[in-house]
Amino acid sequence: MDIDPDSSTDAHLAAAPVPSQSTYQTRVADYWNAEENPVNLELGKIDDLYHHHYGIGTVDPSVLDGETDAESDGRRDRITAELHRLEQAQAELLASHLGDLSPADRVFDAGCGRGGGSVVAHLRYGCHADGVTISRKQADFANEQARRRNIADKVRYHHRNMLDTGLATGAYAASWNNESTMYVELDLLFAEHARLLRRGGRYVTITGCYNDAYGRASREVSLINAHYICDIHPRSEYFRAMARNRLVPVHVQDLTADTVPYWELRRQAGHLVTGIEETFLDAYRNGSFQYLLIVADRV
């Protein structure tokens, strides 16, 4: 049964069904319910835009100037702010490809994390946004942020499975995944996006994928999978699965070179290092891993 998205009051959100999920998805939910990573939280505290993705663009080298102590407060603050600027640039790039949206339109943020991407889309277009996350903790956090911004009437977050949202068929002008496709089967994911999008609606993803031209998934890709409890897909499977689910690519952009500076800076941010930074850089540089933007229309 379709759920009218305009009926999503706080009471409706509280009454939403617990997401159906596999054993693997339960592990993913447990991971994100427990996650308190500074690389997500400290960056978000700068302007209350909390993202769960990486950054793109040229790094301002001056953030590394000044104090010789890598852990000095001034240096730490500059690096943190610069990393957040780069991740915000990534979010803005994705939002810029969502199409010609109006304040009356509704958009869907699949795997929304702590909600930053939905806020970016709303601030850009004035549109309504529904974010979905399998983590109850993330959904509650994001809804509280929307209330603090006084946008909870237009930006709402739901504790649901992005493969089976219960949201209204054909109600959305645009939808996206920002670094969350590696947690699900692509056919199931794109089928749900195709159901939610109106004809001519726009789907966008930014994702890491392994490069089929390199061969099978590399050692570095396997290490990234283990670190994040995910399953990175080959590049080719995105396009095959889209074709099977009425999503026709209209723009593809390789962002690999654009994200390398973010990772080079992050590995120097001692307070934010997670231990996976060198693996990402090795994977990008040996050609086994790519960072792609894919834009598709629902036909």
N, C-alpha and C positions, 0 to 999 in steps of 0.2 A: 504494500500500500504506500502510495506517495505521501510525503509529508509536506504540507504547505510551509515553505521557508519563512513566510511572513508571520507564522504563528509561533516563532521561536522566542518566546519570552524566557526569562530566567527560570520560571517554573517548568516550561517545556524542556529546556536544556537539562534540568535536573532529572526529568522523567525519561530522558532518552535511554534506549536500551543499552546495556553493556555490550560493547562490540563482540560479535562472534569472531573467534580467532583460533588459529592452529596452535600447537605447542610451540612452534618456532615464533609465531607472532606474540605469544605470551612472554617468551624470553625477551623479545624486542621491547614490549611494553614495560617489563620489569627493568630493563636497562635504562630506559628514558625516565621512568618514575624515580629511579635512584640517582640519575645523573645530576651532578652539581659542578660541571667542568668550568673553571675560570675563563677558558677561552670563549665560552658562550655567555657566561654571566657578567664578567667584568666589562666586556665590550658593550653589552646591552645597557649597563648602568649609565653610560655616557649620555644617552638621550632617551632611554626607555624604549628603544627599538631592539628587541631581542631576536637575533637570527641564529639559525643552525646550519650555516653554509659558509663557504670560503669566499675569498675576495678576488677582485680583478683590478688591473690597472698598474700604472707606474708608481713606485714608492717614492715618497719625498725623502731623499737621503739625509736631510737635516735632522730627522728624528733620532739618528744615531750619533749626532754630534754632541759635544759638550762633555758631560761627566764620563770619566774613564771607568767608573764602577758600573758594570752592566746591570746591577740591581738597584741603582740609585732611583729615588722616587721620581725625579724629573724624567729620566730616560724611560722608566717603566710607563709613565703616564703618556709620553709622546708615542711610544710604540703601540700601546693599547689603543690610543685615539686613531693612529694611522691604520691599524688593522681594521678597526671598525669603519673607517672611511672607505676602505677597499671592499669590505663586505656589503656596505650600503650601496656602493657603486654597482655591485653585482645584482642586488635586489632591484635597483632602479633600471638596469638593463633589461632584466626579465619583464618588469612591469611595462616598459616601453613597447613591448611586443604583444601586449594583450589585445590590441585592436582599438577601434574608435569607440570607447565606452562613454556612457552618460551616467549621471547620478541615479537614474532609474534602473540601471543594469545591475545584475547580480553576478559575482564571480566566486569561484570555488578554489580554495587553497588546500591541496591534498598533501597530508603529512606536514601540517602547518607548524609543528614545533611550538615554540613560545609565542608565535603569532606575528613576528615582525613583517613578514611578506604581505599579509592581509592589510596591515596598517599602511604600508607603502602604497599598495594599490588603491586603497580608499582615499588617501591623501592626494594621490595623483589625479584620480578620476571622480571622486565623490561617490563612488559606487557602493552598493551593498556587498559584503563579503562574508562567506561562510568558510571557516577553517575546520579541518578535521584532523584529529590526532588520536592514535591508539593509546596515548598516555593520559590518564585522568589528571595527573599532576600538571602536565603541560596545558591542558585545556582550562583547568581552573586558573592557572597563572595568567594565561592569555586573556581570559574573560575579565580578570581583575584589572589588567592593563587597559583593556578597552573601556572599562568603567571609569578609570582614573583619567582617561583622555576625553571622557564624555562622548564617546562614539559607539557605545554599546548598543544603541538602537540600529546601527548600520553594520557593525563588525562583530560577529559572533563566532564562538568556537565550540566545537562539539566533540565529545568523547566517543568516537566511532571508528570503525574500520574503513579506510579509504577505498577498499574493494567492495564495500556493501554499506553505503552511507545512509540509505533511507531518505535521502533528500529528493526533491521533486524532479521528475523526468523533464528534460528540455527547458529547465528554468534558468540556465546559466549562459551568459554571453561569452564567458571566458573561464578557463581553468588552468591550473598549473601544478607541477611538482618541482620543487627546488631541492635537489640532492636527496630525494626520498624514494626514487624508483627502485633502488637496489635492495629494498626490503620486501619486494613483492614480485609476483609473476606478472610480466608485462601484458600478456593477453587479458588477464583479469582486470588489471588496472585500466588499460585503455578501453575496455568494454564499459567500465563504469563512467569514465570521462565521456565517452560517446553517448551514453544514456543521458547524462546530466546536461550536456551541451545542446543548445538549440542548433538547428541546421545553419551552417555558416559560422558557428561559434569558433573561437580560437583556443587552441591548446598550446601551452609552452612548457618546455622542461629545460632545466640546466642540470647536467648530470655528468658524473665520471663513468666512463665505460672502457672496457678493454678493447684494444685495437686488433681486429681480426687479421689485418695484414701482418702483424707481428707473429701470429700463430695462436696457440692456446694461452690461457691466462698465465701471466708471468708470476715469478716468485713474489715480486712486490705487490701485485694485485691480490695474491693469496694472503699476504700479510695484512693488507688493508681490510680485506674481508674479515679476518680473524679479529682485528682491532675493534671494528664497529659492529660485529655480529651481522654482517650483511652478505649479499651475493651479487657482486658486480656483473652486469650483463655485457655481452659483446656488442659492439657498435651496430653490427648488422641486424641484431634482433630487434632493436628499436624500430627500424623501418619496416621490417616484416610484420611485427605486431601491430604497428599503426595501420598498415595496409589492410590487415585482417579486421580492423575495427573502425573503419570509415574515417580515419584521420589521415589527411594528405599533407605531407610536409610542403611548406612554402618558403622556408628559410632555414638553413643550417649554417652554424658558425663555429669554427674551432677556436675555443677560448684557452687552449692549453698554454700558449705563450703568454697570454694575459694573466694567468693565475700563478705562474712561476714566481713573480716578484713577491706576491703575498706569502708564499711558502718560504722564500728565502728570508723574508723579514721575520716571520713567525719562529723560525728555528733560532733566531737571536733573542727572542722574547722569553727569557728564562722563566718568568713567572707564569707564562702561558703554555710552555712547551708540554706536549703530551707524549712525545717519544715516537710519533709517526711521521714527523716532518721530513726526515731524510728519505724515508721510504717513498713518500709522494714525489719528492724531487727526483729520485732515481727512476721511478716509473715514468714520469713525464719525459725525462731526458733520454731514456733508452727506447722510447717510442711504443712501449707496451700499454700505455694508459693515456686516455684523452679526456679532455674536459669540453663538453659540447653544449651548445644551445641549439635546440630544435623547436621550430615553430610549425604548427600544423593547423589546418582548417577541418572542421567536422562537416562531412558531405552527406 
